[in-house]
């Protein structure tokens, strides 16, 4: 899965001492989970060719870690999709609308 870093201190590609320790741990956990994966699925949908988008903030509350499908995939499905992305929280990825754990594929 392609990993994209954005936001505060995003130029620091590897977790460094300048990042908050909670942010560093969360990013490392998320990257480890998606290693060798290319998407996610819930009980009603499957998303492939996704990207891990990490938006670094000042601390864990302003940092977001999400798995997002390509924009064209969402356009092609039009209204035939339910969860548009999965977000990382407490060591697990969760679907954004249905709030269920997603399975990484």
VMD Tcl script that builds the backbone (N, CA, C; Angstrom):
set m [mol new atoms 315]
animate dup $m
set s [atomselect $m all]
$s set {name element resname resid chain x y z} {
  {N N UNK 1 A 0.850 -1.174 0.000}
  {CA C UNK 1 A 0.000 0.000 0.000}
  {C C UNK 1 A 0.895 1.236 0.000}
  {N N UNK 2 A 0.538 2.187 -0.807}
  {CA C UNK 2 A 1.295 3.438 -0.885}
  {C C UNK 2 A 1.011 4.270 0.365}
  {N N UNK 3 A 2.064 4.831 0.946}
  {CA C UNK 3 A 1.928 5.642 2.161}
  {C C UNK 3 A 2.208 7.093 1.806}
  {N N UNK 4 A 1.265 7.979 2.172}
  {CA C UNK 4 A 1.389 9.409 1.892}
  {C C UNK 4 A 1.377 10.159 3.223}
  {N N UNK 5 A 2.427 10.973 3.447}
  {CA C UNK 5 A 2.508 11.801 4.647}
  {C C UNK 5 A 2.119 13.224 4.292}
  {N N UNK 6 A 1.307 13.849 5.149}
  {CA C UNK 6 A 0.885 15.238 4.954}
  {C C UNK 6 A 0.988 15.988 6.277}
  {N N UNK 7 A 0.865 17.306 6.188}
  {CA C UNK 7 A 0.706 18.124 7.377}
  {C C UNK 7 A 1.986 18.480 8.098}
  {N N UNK 8 A 1.839 18.760 9.369}
  {CA C UNK 8 A 2.889 19.223 10.267}
  {C C UNK 8 A 4.028 18.209 10.312}
  {N N UNK 9 A 5.234 18.653 10.031}
  {CA C UNK 9 A 6.431 17.819 10.008}
  {C C UNK 9 A 6.317 16.645 9.034}
  {N N UNK 10 A 5.544 16.811 7.985}
  {CA C UNK 10 A 5.372 15.736 7.003}
  {C C UNK 10 A 6.638 15.495 6.192}
  {N N UNK 11 A 7.505 16.461 6.141}
  {CA C UNK 11 A 8.747 16.262 5.399}
  {C C UNK 11 A 9.631 15.226 6.084}
  {N N UNK 12 A 9.366 14.992 7.351}
  {CA C UNK 12 A 10.096 13.963 8.092}
  {C C UNK 12 A 9.422 12.624 7.794}
  {N N UNK 13 A 9.895 11.922 6.785}
  {CA C UNK 13 A 9.241 10.698 6.329}
  {C C UNK 13 A 9.265 9.603 7.390}
  {N N UNK 14 A 10.342 9.455 8.089}
  {CA C UNK 14 A 10.437 8.434 9.129}
  {C C UNK 14 A 10.064 9.064 10.465}
  {N N UNK 15 A 9.399 8.303 11.347}
  {CA C UNK 15 A 9.099 8.841 12.676}
  {C C UNK 15 A 10.376 9.275 13.386}
  {N N UNK 16 A 10.387 10.502 13.839}
  {CA C UNK 16 A 11.593 11.047 14.455}
  {C C UNK 16 A 11.309 11.516 15.865}
  {N N UNK 17 A 12.344 11.973 16.510}
  {CA C UNK 17 A 12.220 12.487 17.866}
  {C C UNK 17 A 11.388 13.753 17.945}
  {N N UNK 18 A 11.212 14.446 16.807}
  {CA C UNK 18 A 10.418 15.665 16.813}
  {C C UNK 18 A 8.925 15.364 16.899}
  {N N UNK 19 A 8.541 14.160 16.512}
  {CA C UNK 19 A 7.126 13.779 16.610}
  {C C UNK 19 A 6.804 13.432 18.054}
  {N N UNK 20 A 5.581 13.693 18.450}
  {CA C UNK 20 A 5.088 13.290 19.756}
  {C C UNK 20 A 5.182 11.762 19.858}
  {N N UNK 21 A 5.465 11.231 21.038}
  {CA C UNK 21 A 5.642 9.776 21.174}
  {C C UNK 21 A 4.369 9.000 20.837}
  {N N UNK 22 A 3.204 9.541 21.175}
  {CA C UNK 22 A 1.948 8.870 20.828}
  {C C UNK 22 A 1.752 8.839 19.312}
  {N N UNK 23 A 2.096 9.915 18.639}
  {CA C UNK 23 A 1.990 9.982 17.183}
  {C C UNK 23 A 2.946 8.970 16.560}
  {N N UNK 24 A 4.173 8.945 17.040}
  {CA C UNK 24 A 5.175 8.024 16.512}
  {C C UNK 24 A 4.704 6.572 16.658}
  {N N UNK 25 A 4.181 6.225 17.826}
  {CA C UNK 25 A 3.702 4.857 18.054}
  {C C UNK 25 A 2.509 4.515 17.168}
  {N N UNK 26 A 1.582 5.442 17.030}
  {CA C UNK 26 A 0.397 5.199 16.200}
  {C C UNK 26 A 0.775 5.020 14.731}
  {N N UNK 27 A 1.670 5.860 14.235}
  {CA C UNK 27 A 2.100 5.764 12.840}
  {C C UNK 27 A 2.826 4.446 12.603}
  {N N UNK 28 A 3.713 4.064 13.512}
  {CA C UNK 28 A 4.433 2.806 13.352}
  {C C UNK 28 A 3.483 1.618 13.381}
  {N N UNK 29 A 2.488 1.643 14.257}
  {CA C UNK 29 A 1.509 0.557 14.329}
  {C C UNK 29 A 0.698 0.466 13.047}
  {N N UNK 30 A 0.247 1.593 12.540}
  {CA C UNK 30 A -0.561 1.608 11.320}
  {C C UNK 30 A 0.242 1.121 10.117}
  {N N UNK 31 A 1.473 1.585 10.006}
  {CA C UNK 31 A 2.318 1.167 8.885}
  {C C UNK 31 A 2.590 -0.333 8.958}
  {N N UNK 32 A 2.806 -0.847 10.145}
  {CA C UNK 32 A 3.026 -2.282 10.318}
  {C C UNK 32 A 1.789 -3.081 9.925}
  {N N UNK 33 A 0.610 -2.597 10.292}
  {CA C UNK 33 A -0.625 -3.299 9.955}
  {C C UNK 33 A -0.881 -3.380 8.451}
  {N N UNK 34 A -0.551 -2.329 7.715}
  {CA C UNK 34 A -0.856 -2.312 6.277}
  {C C UNK 34 A 0.259 -2.885 5.406}
  {N N UNK 35 A 1.339 -3.307 6.031}
  {CA C UNK 35 A 2.461 -3.859 5.276}
  {C C UNK 35 A 2.001 -5.074 4.466}
  {N N UNK 36 A 2.182 -5.007 3.158}
  {CA C UNK 36 A 1.796 -6.104 2.275}
  {C C UNK 36 A 0.314 -6.145 1.933}
  {N N UNK 37 A -0.457 -5.182 2.384}
  {CA C UNK 37 A -1.896 -5.117 2.114}
  {C C UNK 37 A -2.156 -4.099 1.013}
  {N N UNK 38 A -3.323 -4.151 0.404}
  {CA C UNK 38 A -3.648 -3.204 -0.670}
  {C C UNK 38 A -5.041 -2.605 -0.549}
  {N N UNK 39 A -5.791 -2.957 0.493}
  {CA C UNK 39 A -7.127 -2.411 0.642}
  {C C UNK 39 A -7.787 -2.897 1.926}
  {N N UNK 40 A -9.112 -2.709 1.976}
  {CA C UNK 40 A -9.866 -3.161 3.142}
  {C C UNK 40 A -11.248 -3.606 2.713}
  {N N UNK 41 A -11.882 -4.382 3.590}
  {CA C UNK 41 A -13.245 -4.802 3.306}
  {C C UNK 41 A -14.063 -4.812 4.581}
  {N N UNK 42 A -15.345 -4.559 4.410}
  {CA C UNK 42 A -16.323 -4.683 5.484}
  {C C UNK 42 A -17.268 -5.804 5.065}
  {N N UNK 43 A -18.325 -5.991 5.823}
  {CA C UNK 43 A -19.252 -7.066 5.470}
  {C C UNK 43 A -20.077 -6.750 4.224}
  {N N UNK 44 A -20.070 -5.495 3.754}
  {CA C UNK 44 A -20.875 -5.152 2.578}
  {C C UNK 44 A -20.083 -4.607 1.397}
  {N N UNK 45 A -18.786 -4.339 1.561}
  {CA C UNK 45 A -18.028 -3.747 0.458}
  {C C UNK 45 A -16.545 -4.088 0.542}
  {N N UNK 46 A -15.894 -3.966 -0.605}
  {CA C UNK 46 A -14.450 -4.204 -0.708}
  {C C UNK 46 A -13.824 -3.035 -1.462}
  {N N UNK 47 A -12.737 -2.489 -0.912}
  {CA C UNK 47 A -11.980 -1.414 -1.556}
  {C C UNK 47 A -10.569 -1.905 -1.800}
  {N N UNK 48 A -10.098 -1.778 -3.039}
  {CA C UNK 48 A -8.745 -2.200 -3.412}
  {C C UNK 48 A -7.934 -1.000 -3.907}
  {N N UNK 49 A -6.622 -1.197 -4.017}
  {CA C UNK 49 A -5.686 -0.166 -4.501}
  {C C UNK 49 A -5.764 1.112 -3.657}
  {N N UNK 50 A -5.850 0.948 -2.362}
  {CA C UNK 50 A -5.975 2.090 -1.451}
  {C C UNK 50 A -4.614 2.679 -1.098}
  {N N UNK 51 A -4.672 3.854 -0.478}
  {CA C UNK 51 A -3.479 4.544 0.003}
  {C C UNK 51 A -3.633 4.801 1.498}
  {N N UNK 52 A -2.540 4.683 2.228}
  {CA C UNK 52 A -2.521 5.040 3.640}
  {C C UNK 52 A -2.126 6.502 3.700}
  {N N UNK 53 A -3.032 7.353 4.172}
  {CA C UNK 53 A -2.771 8.785 4.246}
  {C C UNK 53 A -2.607 9.167 5.712}
  {N N UNK 54 A -1.413 9.650 6.027}
  {CA C UNK 54 A -1.080 10.028 7.399}
  {C C UNK 54 A -0.913 11.531 7.443}
  {N N UNK 55 A -1.805 12.206 8.151}
  {CA C UNK 55 A -1.732 13.652 8.312}
  {C C UNK 55 A -1.184 13.923 9.711}
  {N N UNK 56 A 0.048 14.392 9.771}
  {CA C UNK 56 A 0.735 14.604 11.039}
  {C C UNK 56 A 0.308 15.943 11.631}
  {N N UNK 57 A -0.104 15.904 12.887}
  {CA C UNK 57 A -0.474 17.114 13.599}
  {C C UNK 57 A 0.516 17.390 14.720}
  {N N UNK 58 A 0.152 18.285 15.612}
  {CA C UNK 58 A 1.015 18.635 16.738}
  {C C UNK 58 A 1.034 17.547 17.797}
  {N N UNK 59 A -0.054 16.780 17.886}
  {CA C UNK 59 A -0.130 15.685 18.849}
  {C C UNK 59 A -1.076 14.613 18.303}
  {N N UNK 60 A -1.407 13.628 19.100}
  {CA C UNK 60 A -2.238 12.511 18.646}
  {C C UNK 60 A -3.661 12.963 18.302}
  {N N UNK 61 A -4.133 14.025 18.926}
  {CA C UNK 61 A -5.500 14.506 18.680}
  {C C UNK 61 A -5.641 15.232 17.344}
  {N N UNK 62 A -4.563 15.757 16.841}
  {CA C UNK 62 A -4.607 16.460 15.555}
  {C C UNK 62 A -3.969 15.658 14.426}
  {N N UNK 63 A -3.648 14.411 14.691}
  {CA C UNK 63 A -3.078 13.512 13.687}
  {C C UNK 63 A -4.160 12.547 13.219}
  {N N UNK 64 A -4.234 12.332 11.913}
  {CA C UNK 64 A -5.195 11.352 11.401}
  {C C UNK 64 A -4.473 10.346 10.514}
  {N N UNK 65 A -4.911 9.095 10.635}
  {CA C UNK 65 A -4.352 7.999 9.848}
  {C C UNK 65 A -5.538 7.309 9.192}
  {N N UNK 66 A -5.560 7.331 7.855}
  {CA C UNK 66 A -6.714 6.805 7.116}
  {C C UNK 66 A -6.268 5.961 5.935}
  {N N UNK 67 A -7.078 4.961 5.628}
  {CA C UNK 67 A -6.915 4.209 4.390}
  {C C UNK 67 A -8.010 4.708 3.462}
  {N N UNK 68 A -7.606 5.255 2.331}
  {CA C UNK 68 A -8.571 5.810 1.375}
  {C C UNK 68 A -8.435 5.123 0.024}
  {N N UNK 69 A -9.577 4.781 -0.585}
  {CA C UNK 69 A -9.543 4.241 -1.941}
  {C C UNK 69 A -9.270 5.358 -2.939}
  {N N UNK 70 A -8.876 5.004 -4.174}
  {CA C UNK 70 A -8.663 6.044 -5.182}
  {C C UNK 70 A -9.950 6.818 -5.452}
  {N N UNK 71 A -9.815 8.088 -5.806}
  {CA C UNK 71 A -10.988 8.921 -6.076}
  {C C UNK 71 A -11.844 8.356 -7.196}
  {N N UNK 72 A -11.206 7.832 -8.211}
  {CA C UNK 72 A -11.959 7.296 -9.353}
  {C C UNK 72 A -12.811 6.092 -8.960}
  {N N UNK 73 A -12.368 5.309 -7.989}
  {CA C UNK 73 A -13.154 4.160 -7.539}
  {C C UNK 73 A -14.472 4.625 -6.924}
  {N N UNK 74 A -14.425 5.707 -6.168}
  {CA C UNK 74 A -15.641 6.235 -5.544}
  {C C UNK 74 A -16.564 6.851 -6.592}
  {N N UNK 75 A -15.983 7.492 -7.603}
  {CA C UNK 75 A -16.798 8.089 -8.658}
  {C C UNK 75 A -17.486 7.004 -9.473}
  {N N UNK 76 A -16.748 5.923 -9.787}
  {CA C UNK 76 A -17.342 4.839 -10.566}
  {C C UNK 76 A -18.486 4.163 -9.841}
  {N N UNK 77 A -18.390 4.060 -8.515}
  {CA C UNK 77 A -19.458 3.405 -7.746}
  {C C UNK 77 A -20.648 4.314 -7.504}
  {N N UNK 78 A -20.462 5.589 -7.652}
  {CA C UNK 78 A -21.496 6.609 -7.403}
  {C C UNK 78 A -22.154 6.398 -6.043}
  {N N UNK 79 A -23.420 6.106 -5.985}
  {CA C UNK 79 A -24.106 5.960 -4.700}
  {C C UNK 79 A -24.094 4.517 -4.206}
  {N N UNK 80 A -23.284 3.683 -4.820}
  {CA C UNK 80 A -23.263 2.265 -4.483}
  {C C UNK 80 A -22.223 1.929 -3.416}
  {N N UNK 81 A -21.782 2.891 -2.642}
  {CA C UNK 81 A -20.822 2.629 -1.583}
  {C C UNK 81 A -21.338 3.191 -0.269}
  {N N UNK 82 A -20.838 2.626 0.818}
  {CA C UNK 82 A -21.303 3.030 2.141}
  {C C UNK 82 A -20.174 3.706 2.933}
  {N N UNK 83 A -19.061 3.010 3.115}
  {CA C UNK 83 A -17.921 3.547 3.858}
  {C C UNK 83 A -16.890 4.066 2.876}
  {N N UNK 84 A -16.570 5.338 2.956}
  {CA C UNK 84 A -15.636 5.932 2.020}
  {C C UNK 84 A -14.179 5.759 2.392}
  {N N UNK 85 A -13.885 5.450 3.649}
  {CA C UNK 85 A -12.509 5.237 4.083}
  {C C UNK 85 A -12.521 4.524 5.426}
  {N N UNK 86 A -11.337 4.122 5.868}
  {CA C UNK 86 A -11.170 3.505 7.191}
  {C C UNK 86 A -10.178 4.351 7.972}
  {N N UNK 87 A -10.468 4.614 9.237}
  {CA C UNK 87 A -9.550 5.416 10.058}
  {C C UNK 87 A -8.951 4.548 11.157}
  {N N UNK 88 A -7.769 4.942 11.601}
  {CA C UNK 88 A -7.015 4.191 12.599}
  {C C UNK 88 A -7.312 4.742 13.979}
  {N N UNK 89 A -7.697 3.853 14.896}
  {CA C UNK 89 A -7.971 4.259 16.275}
  {C C UNK 89 A -7.747 3.060 17.189}
  {N N UNK 90 A -6.994 3.262 18.255}
  {CA C UNK 90 A -6.738 2.212 19.243}
  {C C UNK 90 A -6.166 0.943 18.638}
  {N N UNK 91 A -5.277 1.082 17.672}
  {CA C UNK 91 A -4.587 -0.056 17.102}
  {C C UNK 91 A -5.349 -0.848 16.058}
  {N N UNK 92 A -6.505 -0.335 15.622}
  {CA C UNK 92 A -7.359 -1.038 14.657}
  {C C UNK 92 A -7.893 -0.029 13.653}
  {N N UNK 93 A -8.146 -0.486 12.429}
  {CA C UNK 93 A -8.790 0.363 11.434}
  {C C UNK 93 A -10.300 0.154 11.508}
  {N N UNK 94 A -11.046 1.256 11.480}
  {CA C UNK 94 A -12.498 1.242 11.599}
  {C C UNK 94 A -13.128 1.898 10.369}
  {N N UNK 95 A -14.265 1.374 9.926}
  {CA C UNK 95 A -15.000 1.974 8.810}
  {C C UNK 95 A -15.568 3.307 9.271}
  {N N UNK 96 A -15.567 4.313 8.400}
  {CA C UNK 96 A -15.943 5.654 8.838}
  {C C UNK 96 A -17.435 5.839 9.079}
  {N N UNK 97 A -18.307 5.145 8.381}
  {CA C UNK 97 A -19.748 5.326 8.581}
  {C C UNK 97 A -20.316 4.265 9.522}
  {N N UNK 98 A -20.061 2.999 9.220}
  {CA C UNK 98 A -20.674 1.929 10.005}
  {C C UNK 98 A -19.962 1.656 11.325}
  {N N UNK 99 A -18.776 2.233 11.525}
  {CA C UNK 99 A -18.035 2.109 12.783}
  {C C UNK 99 A -17.763 0.658 13.173}
  {N N UNK 100 A -17.443 -0.177 12.197}
  {CA C UNK 100 A -17.072 -1.562 12.470}
  {C C UNK 100 A -15.616 -1.760 12.081}
  {N N UNK 101 A -14.978 -2.776 12.662}
  {CA C UNK 101 A -13.607 -3.095 12.290}
  {C C UNK 101 A -13.578 -3.528 10.842}
  {N N UNK 102 A -12.553 -3.092 10.141}
  {CA C UNK 102 A -12.392 -3.527 8.760}
  {C C UNK 102 A -11.317 -4.608 8.710}
  {N N UNK 103 A -11.437 -5.451 7.709}
  {CA C UNK 103 A -10.427 -6.469 7.478}
  {C C UNK 103 A -9.495 -5.950 6.390}
  {N N UNK 104 A -8.205 -5.933 6.682}
  {CA C UNK 104 A -7.227 -5.474 5.701}
  {C C UNK 104 A -6.942 -6.604 4.718}
  {N N UNK 105 A -6.962 -6.263 3.434}
  {CA C UNK 105 A -6.714 -7.286 2.407}
  {C C UNK 105 A -5.539 -6.886 1.540}
}
mol reanalyze $m
mol bondsrecalc $m
mol representation Tube
mol addrep $m
